[in-house]
């Protein structure tokens, strides 16, 4: 089963589904216990900074205070832009999922409250997929439809595999077989469409080559004559004899 899953683009959504299905209960207290070693290290660094500040002159202290005052403002602006970009990315990813794989929304909601790191990784992957697929919507509708269905099947296969890893049920096996079969047929259709387009491109290139060969001499003469006329127009005219 694991080898079969490796044939798809990534394992991210499979791990997402497995994590959400296996553990949908919030963490006790909502926070992890602080790392005491990190606290000790932070206190030691603070003492070093205090000693360094004591040795500074008045001018240096004033410059340091000004720099420290400016730093939170710049950091705050950068943080706000970053948060806004993350929020937009998350909203776009969730919109894509609601439209094409509603079942995944419930798992994402479970994961968001329990495993933030896995949730953010899933959003990152979903955002990348949605941008790639939505980019085809206007310029290539036929391929867009195929890629949307391929994404739906891939995510469905991952979800079914995650469910089977928790509970082996005959209906899940049948659903997985059907999804794998449809995905194989779709992959074949995608390759056929690609071959048709490559064949059309090759046919157009053959036409261009034949036209270049048939019109070679005529094009050469026309270009040569045009360049001669251009040279004559800019050539300095000889002065007439006897003029002063």
PATIZA-511127 format. One line per 4 residues: their letters; for each residue x, y, z of C-alpha. Coordinates in steps of 0.02 Angstrom, whole numbers, plus 50000, padded with zeros to 5 digits. Example, Ala and Ser with C-alpha at 12.3 -4.5 7.8 and 13.67 -1.06 7.14 Angstrom:
! PATIZA-511127
AS) 50615 49775 50390 | 50684 49947 50357
This chain:
! PATIZA-511127
XXXX) 50000 50000 50000 | 50142 50119 50042 | 50226 50087 49874 | 50063 50126 49786
XXXX) 50051 50292 49876 | 50226 50342 49821 | 50164 50350 49642 | 50073 50512 49682
XXXX) 50149 50685 49695 | 50171 50698 49884 | 50123 50611 50045 | 50074 50771 50134
XXXX) 49886 50752 50124 | 49896 50570 50171 | 49990 50616 50329 | 49864 50755 50359
XXXX) 49718 50635 50347 | 49804 50507 50457 | 49845 50635 50591 | 49670 50710 50591
XXXX) 49578 50545 50589 | 49686 50465 50723 | 49681 50612 50843 | 49543 50742 50833
XXXX) 49547 50791 51018 | 49625 50957 51071 | 49784 50959 51173 | 49763 50975 51361
XXXX) 49773 51158 51402 | 49807 51198 51220 | 49994 51224 51248 | 50149 51120 51270
XXXX) 50256 51130 51427 | 50394 51260 51408 | 50570 51197 51385 | 50666 51235 51545
XXXX) 50833 51227 51454 | 50776 51363 51335 | 50722 51471 51482 | 50892 51454 51566
XXXX) 50980 51497 51403 | 50870 51650 51380 | 50909 51713 51555 | 51096 51691 51527
XXXX) 51088 51788 51364 | 50992 51928 51451 | 51129 51943 51584 | 51262 51956 51449
XXXX) 51164 52095 51362 | 51146 52189 51527 | 51334 52182 51559 | 51370 52243 51383
XXXX) 51249 52389 51407 | 51336 52443 51569 | 51501 52464 51476 | 51426 52576 51343
XXXX) 51451 52764 51342 | 51306 52887 51346 | 51306 52914 51157 | 51313 52728 51122
XXXX) 51170 52695 51242 | 51064 52829 51159 | 51099 52756 50986 | 51060 52581 51048
XXXX) 50896 52639 51125 | 50846 52724 50962 | 50889 52569 50863 | 50791 52460 50983
XXXX) 50641 52577 50971 | 50643 52573 50780 | 50664 52386 50769 | 50492 52336 50839
XXXX) 50407 52455 50716 | 50495 52379 50566 | 50472 52203 50632 | 50288 52239 50664
XXXX) 50259 52299 50485 | 50348 52146 50416 | 50250 52031 50531 | 50085 52109 50480
XXXX) 50124 52087 50295 | 50177 51908 50325 | 50020 51870 50424 | 49910 51948 50290
XXXX) 49996 51845 50155 | 49976 51686 50258 | 49792 51724 50287 | 49761 51752 50101
XXXX) 49851 51591 50059 | 49749 51495 50187 | 49584 51569 50127 | 49622 51526 49944
XXXX) 49674 51349 49989 | 49517 51319 50093 | 49406 51390 49955 | 49485 51269 49832
XXXX) 49458 51123 49950 | 49276 51168 49986 | 49240 51172 49800 | 49329 51012 49750
XXXX) 49348 50902 49905 | 49227 50953 50045 | 49270 50801 50152 | 49445 50868 50174
XXXX) 49380 51029 50255 | 49322 50934 50410 | 49492 50854 50430 | 49578 51021 50411
XXXX) 49466 51096 50546 | 49510 50953 50663 | 49694 50969 50628 | 49698 51158 50651
XXXX) 49650 51143 50834 | 49765 50998 50875 | 49921 50997 50766 | 49963 51171 50703
XXXX) 50125 51121 50617 | 50041 50984 50514 | 49897 51102 50475 | 50013 51236 50407
XXXX) 50107 51107 50303 | 49942 51046 50230 | 49889 51225 50190 | 50055 51255 50104
XXXX) 50033 51101 49995 | 49851 51140 49956 | 49894 51320 49913 | 50028 51261 49791
XXXX) 49908 51139 49709 | 49766 51265 49697 | 49877 51398 49617 | 49944 51275 49489
XXXX) 49772 51209 49442 | 49678 51375 49446 | 49810 51447 49330 | 49746 51332 49194
XXXX) 49564 51382 49210 | 49568 51522 49081 | 49711 51475 48966 | 49678 51287 48953
XXXX) 49502 51234 49008 | 49520 51054 48946 | 49678 51022 49044 | 49604 51116 49193
XXXX) 49459 50992 49204 | 49579 50846 49195 | 49695 50916 49328 | 49551 50955 49446
XXXX) 49487 50777 49433 | 49663 50708 49454 | 49684 50811 49613 | 49516 50751 49679
XXXX) 49562 50570 49649 | 49735 50589 49725 | 49666 50667 49884 | 49525 50537 49890
XXXX) 49653 50396 49876 | 49755 50470 50018 | 49600 50488 50127 | 49545 50310 50094
XXXX) 49720 50245 50129 | 49724 50340 50293 | 49555 50268 50342 | 49612 50093 50298
XXXX) 49767 50114 50406 | 49650 50141 50553 | 49513 50017 50509 | 49510 49881 50377
XXXX) 49334 49878 50301 | 49280 49795 50136 | 49189 49950 50073 | 49345 50055 50097
XXXX) 49445 49930 49996 | 49318 49935 49855 | 49315 50124 49855 | 49505 50127 49848
XXXX) 49509 50005 49702 | 49382 50109 49606 | 49477 50271 49638 | 49641 50192 49583
XXXX) 49561 50126 49424 | 49487 50295 49380 | 49652 50380 49418 | 49744 50261 49300
XXXX) 49617 50295 49162 | 49632 50482 49189 | 49822 50473 49182 | 49806 50386 49015
XXXX) 49686 50520 48953 | 49807 50656 49008 | 49948 50576 48909 | 49838 50557 48755
XXXX) 49791 50740 48762 | 49974 50785 48778 | 50017 50673 48629 | 49879 50752 48522
XXXX) 49946 50926 48559 | 50125 50876 48523 | 50068 50795 48360 | 49976 50954 48311
XXXX) 50130 51056 48351 | 50240 50940 48246 | 50118 50952 48100 | 50126 51141 48108
XXXX) 50316 51135 48111 | 50315 51021 47957 | 50207 51149 47866 | 50325 51290 47913
XXXX) 50476 51190 47855 | 50395 51148 47687 | 50349 51331 47660 | 50526 51390 47699
XXXX) 50599 51263 47577 | 50478 51307 47436 | 50500 51495 47455 | 50687 51497 47493
XXXX) 50750 51573 47331 | 50608 51698 47317 | 50632 51755 47498 | 50820 51774 47473
XXXX) 50797 51884 47317 | 50663 51990 47401 | 50770 52018 47555 | 50925 52056 47450
XXXX) 50832 52186 47344 | 50757 52269 47498 | 50927 52287 47582 | 51003 52360 47422
XXXX) 50867 52492 47412 | 50894 52536 47594 | 51082 52554 47566 | 51052 52668 47416
XXXX) 50939 52784 47516 | 51072 52819 47647 | 51225 52822 47531 | 51301 52999 47517
XXXX) 51269 53072 47345 | 51425 53123 47243 | 51448 53311 47220 | 51416 53372 47045
XXXX) 51572 53424 46949 | 51596 53613 46930 | 51497 53662 47084 | 51580 53777 47208
